[in-house]
Amino acid sequence: MTSSGTNPTDPPPGPPPTSPPGRAPGPASRDGGAHGSADDRADDSVDRNGNSAGTASAAWELLLPAASAPARRRGRALQSALRDAVRSGRLPAGTRLPASRELAADLGVSRGLVTEAYEQLTAESYLRAGRGSGTWVSGAVRPAARGARDLSPRAPGARVDFRPGTPDLALFPRTAWAATHRTVLDRLPHSSLGYPDPRGLPELRVALASLLTRRRGVVADPERLVVCSGVAQATTLLGFVLRERGAVSVGVEDPGSPEHASLFASTGLTTVPLPLDDGGLAVGPLSRSGVRAVVTTPAHQFPTGIAYSSERRGELLDWARRTSGVIMEDDYDGDFRYDRAPVGALQGLDPEHVVYTGSVSKSLAPGLRLGWLIAPASMTDDIVARKRTMDLGNPSVDQAVLADFVAGGGYDRQLRRCQRAYRERRDAMTGALDAHFPGTEVSGIAAGLHIIARLPERFGPQDEFLRRASAAGIALRPLSDCTAGGAQDGTVRLVLGYAHLAPAAIGNGVRLLAEATC
C-alpha cells in the first residue's frame, strides 16, 4: 500500500507491513490497539487473493484526515469520514473496502478502530459484510446531491431583467441595520430568546401599529396585529382560517398577482378572477360570484396601478357588510407615491370587515421575511392559533431589530431614501420608452415600482416580441401573465419593473430591447 513515486501531491506513505496482509500485525498503531474480529479475518482472506489493493489505496487517501484526529475522537472521525465518502459517491455502491488489518496499517491506527467503524456502518446499512467475502459499500444509500441548488426567482443568464416585484437591494441600510442589531443584542433580555408570542414581540407590534396608523390611516390595535413572514404567509394564514370556516373559494382581481392563486390553492381554496374597471374591482361581478372573501390592492392595484375610487371603496365595504364578507387588503407598495400623497388604507374605514396585510419586502428587503396582518376581532384568535401551529412565531432578534429601527425613525428615513431613488428610476424608464419606443402609452406611473407599457401595434405581435427579447437575454413579464384569460390580441403590453435597476441600466436596457425587437 505504500507509494514509490515522488509526486509531491501524493499523501505521505504509511509504514510498510512487515509481512503480507492478514498474516501478521502491521506496525504499532497511533493508538496502540491490535485486535480484530472474525469478519476482519474474512476481509483479510479476500486481501490475500490480491483483489483489494486498488480500493485500499483509494480508501486510505479518503480517510487520512480522520487518522490525524485526536486519539479520543479518532474512532468517530473515521466513521464520519466513511459515511461522507459513501454519501458523496466517492465510494460508490459495490465498492469492496480494504481488509481491516490493511487499512489500519495504512492509516497508522489500531485495527480495532477500523473494525468498529466497519461494524457501525454495517449496522447503519452504509456497508454490508459477509464471512469470507469482505466488506462492501451497500446499495441502500443514494449519494447525496452535490451542492445546493438556488431556487430563488431570478432570470438565469438575463442581460437585463425588467420583471416587476424586486426592490433595489443595494438600498438596504446595512450600516444602520447593523448598528441597531448590535444595540438590540446588547440589551435584549435572555427571556426574549425563547419561543415568542406567535403574534410577535409586543414592542414590534406596538411600533408597527403606531407606524401604520400614522402613515397609512390604519386602525391598528397591537392586540390584533400578527407579525408574519411577509404577505405570502399572511395570505395563507387567512386562507386556512377561511377554509376552516367553510369557504371554498376566494375572489381575486383580474388582472392581479399570479401568486394569489397558488397561495390560496395551498390552503385548499380555489380563486375566482373578478374584473376591474377604472374605479377598481367591479362590485357587480363580485356580488354575482357568490364568494364571501376577496383580495384587493386598493391603494395601488397590482399590476394596473389603479387607485380605487372613493365610491368603489364604499361599494366594496357595503358588499362586505351585506354578505358578512371579508376583504383582504394587500397594501402592495402603498408607501411609494411620487406625484401626490399616498392613498389611505381601506381598512381604516371598516376594520371589522378588512384584513390588512403588508411587509418590509419593498421598503427594506424581501430576504428579511417580515410582514404583518391586522385582523378583525372576530378572526384574530383563529389566525393566531394557525400562526402558532405553522411556525411558532418569527425570529425574535429580527423582530426586535425592526422594532427599534421603526421606533427610532430609521424606517421613515429609509422610505424617503427609496422614494427619491425610485422616482428617479421611474422617470428614467418613461424617458427611455419615449426615446426608443415612441408612441408607447404608459400607465400606473404615479406610484409603485413598475409601470404598464402598451407599445404601438407596429411592435407586435406580442409572442414574437417576447421571443426576440428572450433571445437577446432580456427578461420581461407581459401583462397577459397577470390575467386569467391570457393575451387577448397581439398588442404588446408589458409590466416593466424599474426599482432594482440604476437609471443608466434602465436606459441601456430599453435601448437593447429596441435593438432586439425593432
HELIX and SHEET records of a PDB file:
HELIX    1   1 ALA A   38  ARG A   48  1                                  11    
HELIX    2   2 ALA A   53  ALA A   67  1                                  15    
HELIX    3   3 ALA A   71  ARG A   73  5                                   3    
HELIX    4   4 ARG A   74  ARG A   87  1                                  14    
HELIX    5   5 SER A  100  LEU A  107  1                                   8    
HELIX    6   6 ARG A  111  ALA A  123  1                                  13    
HELIX    7   7 LEU A  169  LEU A  171  5                                   3    
HELIX    8   8 ARG A  174  ARG A  187  1                                  14    
HELIX    9   9 HIS A  190  LEU A  193  5                                   4    
HELIX   10  10 PRO A  202  ARG A  216  1                                  15    
HELIX   11  11 PRO A  222  ARG A  224  5                                   3    
HELIX   12  12 GLY A  230  GLU A  244  1                                  15    
HELIX   13  13 GLU A  259  ALA A  265  1                                   7    
HELIX   14  14 VAL A  283  SER A  289  1                                   7    
HELIX   15  15 SER A  310  THR A  323  1                                  14    
HELIX   16  16 LEU A  346  LEU A  349  5                                   4    
HELIX   17  17 PRO A  366  LEU A  368  5                                   3    
HELIX   18  18 ALA A  377  ASP A  391  1                                  15    
HELIX   19  19 SER A  396  ALA A  407  1                                  12    
HELIX   20  20 GLY A  410  HIS A  436  1                                  27    
HELIX   21  21 GLU A  457  PHE A  459  5                                   3    
HELIX   22  22 GLN A  462  ALA A  471  1                                  10    
HELIX   23  23 LEU A  479  CYS A  482  5                                   4    
HELIX   24  24 PRO A  503  THR A  517  1                                  15    
SHEET    1   A 2 LEU A 127  GLY A 130  0                                        
SHEET    2   A 2 GLY A 134  VAL A 137 -1                                        
SHEET    1   B 2 VAL A 160  ASP A 161  0                                        
SHEET    2   B 2 ILE A 474  ALA A 475  1                                        
SHEET    1   C 5 LEU A 225  CYS A 228  0                                        
SHEET    2   C 5 GLY A 371  ILE A 374 -1                                        
SHEET    3   C 5 VAL A 354  SER A 359 -1                                        
SHEET    4   C 5 VAL A 326  ASP A 330  1                                        
SHEET    5   C 5 ALA A 293  THR A 296  1                                        
SHEET    1   D 3 SER A 249  ASP A 254  0                                        
SHEET    2   D 3 THR A 270  ASP A 277  1                                        
SHEET    3   D 3 GLY A 280  LEU A 281 -1                                        
SHEET    1   E 3 GLU A 441  SER A 443  0                                        
SHEET    2   E 3 HIS A 450  ARG A 454 -1                                        
SHEET    3   E 3 ARG A 493  GLY A 497 -1                                        
END                                                                             
